[in-house]
Amino acid sequence: MLELEDAILHHVNDERDKMFPKARATRGLDLMQLAQQLEARKTELMETHAA
């Protein structure tokens, strides 16, 4: 279980420290629109794989 926790924390830290700063610095990128697109895709995937 600790290995899973470490993997998740590593992933979260990578996003926070590397991916998000790069996304914020990208000119012309609408983060709110991107968030809406990701949420829509998540919903689509969840419906497709619902039990």
N, C-alpha and C positions, 0 to 999 in steps of 0.2 A: 504494500500500500504506500509506503514511503517513496518508492521509486516513481509511482504514478504522480504523487504530490510534487516531487521534484521536477518531473517532466512538465507538469502543468505550470508550475511557477516559472520555469525556464522559458516556456512559451509566452507567458504573460509578460515577463520582463523584456523579452525580445520585441514584442509588439510595442510596449510602452517606450522602450529606450531607442529602438531602431526604426521600426516601421512607421509609427505615428508621426515622429518628427519629420521623416522624409515626406510623408503624405501632406502634412501641414505646410511644408516648404514648397510643394509643387504648385507652380502658378497655374491658375485656371481650373484647379480641381475643386469641385463643390463637394465638401465633405458631407453636408446634409443630404444632398442628392445621392451620394454614394451610400450613406447609411440607409436610405430608403430602398435603394436597389438591393442591398445585402439583406435587409429584413424581408423584402418580397421573395427573394431567392430562398431564404431560410424557410419561410412559410410554405413555399412550393415543395421543397424537399421534405419537409415534415409531413405534408399531406401525402406525398408519394410513398413514404415509408411508414405510414401510420399502421399500427397493429390492428 
